């Protein structure tokens, strides 16, 4: 922060934009601005408006208590949710849109994870408690921009700096350490701020106190940045990664995957996904991936997806047989197969970036096959075995699995009649036949994330 006093006058103006003038936005502003109360947009929506980026969330601040905010919204017929009222945060829902409204505040006490706050009417004091200069903007409904800590200059130079003293900001909330790398990945350019890196190194050992959910959110957003590999390398060099993701391996596969899913492949079904990018970074097996999933508090669906990618049930490459591809699609589903192809291709490129056009076309063909796949229904059901006199019980399932393996070996060509005849033969033999674990597939490999 500059030694000079913050400039308290507007430093520029944002032309009216649809998110500022939308009826639902105006309704919330009008409800809060009674009695001449000053209302401003704050944080990321102002920053991204200046950068002409899409606006995702609209945050608003007022120099009034959260109880007053709730009362004013309710009086205007706007739904108000006390999402974090102890910290001065209320969510307004108007016209199907949500707005996070915070009362101006200052920190009274912090412990590295949460803060006790007091409410204020001082816009500069409120901005001073924010993490980065590029997040400390505020803007009136008419577009007047206030920048108390040099955020405009930092935006212009693609710098990510803490407001004030970096060590103090991280000491207040150690999550800001991870947020630094996330914002640097999204808004920064080399070189990173030296004071910020020194502070991150100094407080890295405090990261384990954070909840898995908070770590996951920041890591996922970092991985979803345009080019996360360089920032991951930076985090490893600064001894940060070892505290949040010691299972991370070489970044080459992540670097190439990012190139594939954002720039190289123009297919609607191929889009960046944080679980796939996390899998590209991991150097572990399914058990290790499960530990990561537990630590990051992943949903069961995302946990299964990560485990399936960490220890693939099948390795698909342009050299794979078409029957192997169809079997993988039948057993795993197109989502998992697409993930496996992209990870295998990224790994291939990490070893040999320049590949013949024919091989590139073959990789694309694998993705096209996943796109075009129509699920195949096994022709038999339990009633087919019962109709042949097989009593209810486990033998029905074993017989069906044996016939399904035979059906797969025949590349799914056998129809219902042929499958019934195969079932009849097995029943007559009095045995289910040998069905090895590879042909059956276990529950893990059958799970489709």
C-alpha positions in Angstrom: 0.0 0.0 0.0 1.2 3.5 -0.7 2.3 5.7 2.2 0.0 8.4 0.8 -3.6 8.7 2.0 -6.1 6.9 -0.2 -7.8 9.0 -2.8 -11.4 9.2 -1.6 -12.8 10.7 -4.9 -13.8 8.6 -7.9 -10.9 7.8 -10.2 -12.9 6.8 -13.3 -16.3 5.8 -14.6 -17.9 2.6 -16.0 -20.4 3.1 -18.8 -23.8 1.7 -17.9 -23.9 -2.1 -18.5 -26.8 -4.5 -18.6 -26.0 -6.1 -15.2 -26.0 -2.6 -13.6 -29.3 -1.5 -15.2 -31.3 -4.7 -15.2 -34.7 -4.3 -13.5 -33.9 -6.7 -10.7 -30.6 -4.9 -10.0 -32.4 -1.6 -9.9 -35.0 -3.0 -7.6 -32.4 -4.1 -5.0 -30.5 -0.8 -5.3 -33.7 1.3 -4.9 -34.7 -0.8 -1.8 -31.4 -0.2 -0.1 -30.9 3.5 -1.1 -33.9 4.9 0.9 -33.1 7.9 3.2 -30.1 8.7 0.9 -28.1 5.7 1.9 -25.0 5.3 -0.4 -25.0 2.0 -2.2 -22.1 0.6 -4.3 -21.2 -2.4 -6.3 -18.0 -3.9 -4.9 -15.3 -6.4 -5.7 -15.2 -8.8 -8.6 -18.1 -7.4 -10.6 -16.4 -4.0 -10.7 -13.0 -5.5 -11.6 -14.4 -7.7 -14.4 -16.5 -4.8 -15.7 -13.3 -2.7 -16.0 -11.6 -5.6 -17.8 -14.7 -6.2 -20.0 -15.0 -9.7 -18.8 -18.3 -11.5 -18.1 -19.9 -10.7 -14.8 -20.8 -13.8 -12.8 -21.8 -12.5 -9.3 -23.0 -9.1 -8.3 -21.9 -8.0 -4.8 -23.2 -4.8 -3.2 -22.1 -3.0 0.0 -24.0 -0.5 2.1 -23.1 1.5 5.3 -26.0 0.0 7.2 -26.4 -3.0 9.6 -27.5 -6.3 8.2 -30.7 -6.1 10.2 -31.5 -2.8 8.4 -30.7 -4.4 5.0 -33.1 -7.3 5.8 -35.8 -4.9 6.8 -35.4 -2.7 3.7 -35.4 -5.6 1.3 -38.4 -7.2 3.0 -40.3 -3.9 2.9 -39.7 -3.7 -0.9 -41.0 -7.3 -1.3 -37.6 -8.7 -2.1 -36.6 -12.0 -0.6 -33.8 -11.6 1.9 -31.7 -14.6 3.2 -29.4 -14.1 6.2 -26.6 -16.2 4.7 -23.9 -14.7 6.9 -25.6 -12.2 9.0 -23.0 -12.3 11.9 -20.4 -11.2 9.3 -22.8 -8.7 7.7 -23.8 -10.7 4.7 -27.4 -11.0 3.3 -28.5 -12.5 0.0 -31.2 -10.8 -1.9 -33.2 -12.7 -4.5 -35.0 -10.6 -7.1 -36.3 -11.6 -10.5 -34.5 -14.9 -10.3 -31.2 -13.2 -9.7 -29.1 -13.3 -6.5 -27.2 -10.5 -5.0 -24.8 -10.7 -2.0 -25.1 -7.6 0.1 -22.6 -6.8 2.8 -22.5 -4.2 5.5 -19.3 -2.1 5.6 -17.1 -3.7 8.2 -13.7 -3.8 9.9 -12.0 -6.8 11.5 -12.0 -6.8 15.3 -10.4 -10.2 15.8 -9.0 -12.9 13.5 -7.6 -16.4 14.0 -6.4 -17.3 10.5 -9.7 -18.9 9.6 -12.5 -16.6 10.5 -12.9 -13.0 11.8 -15.1 -11.1 14.3 -16.2 -7.9 12.6 -17.7 -4.6 13.6 -19.8 -2.6 11.2 -18.8 0.9 10.0 -19.7 3.6 7.5 -16.1 4.1 6.3 -15.7 2.8 2.7 -11.9 3.0 2.9 -11.8 0.9 6.1 -14.0 -1.7 4.4 -11.8 -1.8 1.3 -8.7 -2.1 3.5 -9.8 -5.5 4.9 -10.1 -7.0 1.4 -7.5 -9.4 0.1 -6.1 -7.9 -3.2 -6.0 -4.4 -4.6 -7.8 -5.7 -7.7 -10.7 -6.9 -5.4 -11.0 -3.6 -3.5 -12.9 -1.5 -6.0 -16.3 -0.1 -5.4 -18.6 1.6 -7.9 -21.8 3.6 -7.6 -24.9 2.6 -9.6 -24.1 5.5 -11.9 -20.6 4.0 -12.7 -18.3 6.2 -10.6 -15.3 3.9 -9.6 -13.5 4.2 -6.3 -10.0 2.7 -6.1 -8.3 3.4 -2.7 -5.2 1.1 -3.1 -3.9 1.3 -6.6 -6.0 -1.6 -8.1 -6.4 0.1 -11.5 -2.7 0.4 -12.0 -2.2 -3.2 -10.9 -4.9 -4.4 -13.3 -3.2 -2.5 -16.1 0.1 -4.3 -15.3 -1.5 -7.7 -14.6 -0.2 -7.6 -11.0 -1.8 -9.4 -8.1 -0.9 -7.6 -4.8 -2.3 -7.9 -1.3 -3.9 -4.8 0.1 -1.4 -3.4 2.6 1.1 -5.8 4.2 0.8 -9.3 2.6 1.8 -11.1 5.9 -1.0 -9.3 7.8 -3.6 -10.2 5.2 -2.7 -13.9 5.2 -2.4 -14.0 9.0 -6.0 -12.8 9.1 -7.2 -15.6 6.9 -4.8 -18.3 5.6 -7.1 -19.1 2.8 -5.9 -15.9 1.1 -2.7 -17.8 0.5 -4.4 -20.1 -1.9 -6.5 -17.3 -3.3 -3.3 -15.5 -4.2 -2.3 -18.3 -6.6 -5.8 -18.6 -7.9 -6.0 -14.9 -8.8 -2.5 -14.9 -10.1 -3.4 -17.8 -12.4 -6.5 -15.9 -13.6 -5.4 -12.2 -13.7 -1.6 -12.1 -13.2 1.5 -12.1 -15.4 5.1 -12.8 -14.5 6.8 -11.9 -12.4 4.7 -12.6 -9.3 4.8 -10.1 -6.5 7.9 -10.9 -4.3 6.2 -9.7 -1.0 3.2 -11.9 -1.7 5.4 -15.0 -2.4 7.4 -14.4 0.8 4.2 -14.2 2.8 2.8 -17.3 1.2 6.0 -19.3 2.0 5.9 -18.0 5.6 2.4 -19.2 6.3 2.2 -22.3 4.2 2.4 -24.6 7.2 -0.9 -23.2 8.4 -2.9 -24.5 5.4 -3.9 -27.8 7.0 -6.2 -25.9 9.4 -8.5 -25.1 6.5 -11.5 -27.2 5.7 -11.3 -29.5 2.8 -14.2 -27.7 1.1 -12.4 -24.4 1.2 -9.2 -25.9 -0.2 -11.1 -27.7 -2.9 -12.8 -24.6 -4.1 -9.6 -22.7 -4.5 -7.6 -25.6 -6.0 -10.4 -26.3 -8.5 -10.6 -22.6 -9.5 -6.9 -22.5 -9.9 -6.9 -25.6 -12.1 -9.7 -24.1 -14.2 -7.6 -21.0 -15.0 -6.5 -20.7 -18.7 -3.0 -22.0 -18.0 -2.8 -23.6 -14.6 0.4 -25.6 -15.1 2.8 -22.6 -14.6 1.0 -21.6 -11.4 1.2 -25.2 -10.1 4.9 -25.2 -10.8 5.1 -21.9 -8.9 3.2 -23.4 -5.9 5.5 -26.4 -5.8 8.6 -24.2 -5.9 7.3 -22.0 -3.1 6.6 -25.2 -1.0 2.8 -24.6 -1.0 1.7 -27.7 -3.0 3.1 -30.2 -0.5 0.7 -28.9 2.1 -2.5 -29.2 0.0 -1.8 -31.8 -2.7 1.4 -33.9 -2.0 0.1 -36.4 -4.5 0.8 -34.0 -7.4 3.3 -35.3 -10.0 4.8 -33.8 -13.1 2.7 -31.0 -14.7 3.4 -32.0 -18.3 0.2 -33.9 -18.7 -1.8 -31.1 -17.1 -0.2 -28.6 -19.4 -1.1 -30.5 -22.5 -4.6 -31.4 -21.3 -5.2 -27.7 -20.7 -4.1 -27.0 -24.3 -6.3 -29.8 -25.6 -9.5 -28.9 -23.8 -9.4 -25.2 -24.3 -7.7 -24.5 -27.6 -6.8 -27.5 -29.7 -10.0 -29.5 -29.8 -13.2 -27.8 -31.1 -15.8 -30.3 -30.0 -18.9 -29.4 -28.0 -18.4 -32.4 -25.6 -14.8 -31.5 -24.8 -14.7 -28.8 -22.2 -12.5 -28.2 -19.2 -13.5 -30.0 -16.0 -11.7 -29.6 -12.6 -11.8 -33.3 -11.8 -10.2 -34.3 -15.1 -7.6 -31.6 -14.6 -6.9 -32.8 -11.1 -6.5 -36.3 -12.3 -4.0 -35.1 -14.9 -1.9 -33.6 -12.1 -2.0 -36.6 -9.7 0.6 -39.3 -9.5 -1.2 -41.9 -7.5 -3.5 -45.0 -7.8 -7.2 -45.4 -7.1 -6.6 -45.6 -3.3 -4.5 -42.4 -3.4 -7.2 -40.7 -5.4 -9.8 -41.7 -2.9 -7.7 -40.1 -0.1 -7.6 -36.9 -2.1 -11.3 -37.1 -2.7 -11.9 -37.5 1.1 -9.6 -34.7 1.9 -11.2 -32.3 -0.6 -14.7 -33.5 0.4 -15.6 -34.4 -3.2 -19.1 -35.6 -3.9 -19.4 -39.4 -4.5 -19.9 -38.8 -8.2 -16.7 -36.8 -8.4 -14.8 -39.3 -6.2 -15.7 -42.2 -8.5 -14.7 -40.1 -11.5 -11.3 -39.3 -10.0 -10.6 -42.8 -8.9 -11.5 -44.2 -12.4 -9.0 -41.8 -14.0 -6.2 -42.3 -11.5 -6.2 -46.1 -12.1 -7.8 -46.7 -15.5 -9.6 -50.0 -16.1 -8.4 -49.8 -19.7 -5.8 -47.8 -21.7 -7.1 -46.4 -24.9 -4.8 -45.1 -27.6 -4.9 -44.9 -31.4 -3.4 -48.4 -31.4 -6.4 -49.9 -29.5 -8.6 -52.4 -31.2 -12.1 -51.1 -32.2 -13.6 -54.0 -30.1 -11.7 -52.7 -27.1 -13.0 -49.2 -27.6 -16.6 -50.5 -27.9 -16.2 -52.6 -24.8 -14.8 -49.7 -22.8 -17.8 -47.5 -24.0 -20.2 -50.2 -23.0 -18.7 -50.8 -19.6 -17.5 -47.4 -18.6 -19.7 -45.0 -20.6 -18.8 -42.1 -22.9 -17.9 -39.6 -20.1 -15.2 -41.8 -18.6 -13.9 -43.0 -22.0 -13.7 -39.3 -23.1 -11.7 -38.5 -19.9 -9.4 -41.5 -20.4 -8.7 -40.6 -24.1 -8.0 -36.9 -23.2 -5.6 -37.9 -20.4 -3.9 -40.5 -22.5 -3.5 -38.0 -25.4 -2.2 -35.4 -23.0 0.3 -37.8 -21.6 1.4 -38.8 -25.1 1.9 -35.1 -26.0 3.9 -34.5 -22.9 6.4 -37.0 -24.1 6.3 -36.1 -27.8 4.6 -32.7 -28.5 5.1 -33.0 -32.3 2.9 -35.8 -33.7 2.0 -36.8 -37.2 -1.3 -35.6 -38.5 -2.5 -39.2 -38.9 -2.0 -39.9 -35.1 -3.8 -36.7 -34.2 -6.7 -37.7 -36.4 -6.8 -41.1 -34.7 -7.1 -39.5 -31.3 -9.9 -37.3 -32.6 -11.6 -40.4 -34.0 -11.6 -41.9 -30.5 -13.3 -38.8 -29.1 -15.8 -38.9 -32.0 -16.6 -42.5 -31.2 -17.4 -41.5 -27.6 -19.6 -38.7 -28.9 -21.5 -41.0 -31.2 -21.9 -43.9 -28.8 -25.4 -45.2 -28.2 -25.7 -47.4 -25.1 -26.2 -51.1 -25.8 -28.7 -53.0 -23.7 -27.8 -56.6 -22.8 -30.6 -58.6 -24.4 -31.3 -60.9 -21.5 -33.0 -60.3 -18.1 -33.5 -62.5 -15.1 -36.9 -63.7 -16.3 -35.1 -65.4 -19.3 -33.3 -67.7 -16.9 -36.4 -68.3 -14.8 -38.2 -69.3 -18.0 -35.7 -72.1 -18.5 -36.3 -73.5 -15.0 -33.5 -71.9 -13.1 -34.7 -71.2 -9.6 -34.5 -67.7 -8.0 -31.1 -67.2 -6.5 -27.5 -66.2 -7.1 -27.2 -68.7 -10.0 -29.4 -66.5 -12.1 -26.9 -63.6 -11.8 -23.9 -65.9 -12.6 -25.6 -67.3 -15.7 -26.5 -63.8 -17.0 -22.9 -62.6 -16.4 -21.6 -65.6 -18.3 -23.8 -64.9 -21.3 -23.0 -61.2 -21.1 -19.3 -62.0 -21.3 -20.0 -64.2 -24.4 -22.1 -61.4 -25.9 -19.2 -59.0 -25.4 -16.7 -61.4 -26.9 -18.9 -61.5 -30.0 -18.8 -57.7 -30.2 -22.4 -57.3 -29.1 -23.8 -58.9 -32.3 -25.9 -61.6 -30.7 -29.6 -60.8 -30.5 -32.1 -61.9 -27.8 -32.7 -65.3 -29.5 -29.0 -66.1 -29.8 -28.4 -65.1 -26.2 -31.2 -67.3 -25.0 -29.7 -70.2 -26.9 -26.3 -69.6 -25.2 -28.1 -69.4 -21.8 -29.9 -72.7 -22.6 -26.6 -74.4 -23.3 -25.1 -73.2 -20.1 -28.1 -74.3 -18.1 -27.9 -77.7 -19.8 -24.2 -78.0 -18.9 -25.0 -77.3 -15.3 -22.3 -74.7 -15.1 -21.9 -71.0 -15.7 -18.7 -71.3 -17.5 -15.5 -69.4 -16.7 -15.9 -65.7 -16.5 -12.8 -64.0 -15.5 -12.7 -60.7 -13.6 -11.5 -58.7 -16.6 -14.5 -59.8 -18.7 -17.0 -59.2 -15.9 -15.6 -55.9 -14.8 -16.0 -54.9 -11.2 -18.3 -52.3 -9.8 -15.6 -49.7 -9.8 -14.9 -49.9 -13.5 -18.6 -50.1 -14.3 -19.3 -46.9 -12.5 -20.0 -44.0 -14.8 -19.3 -40.6 -13.2 
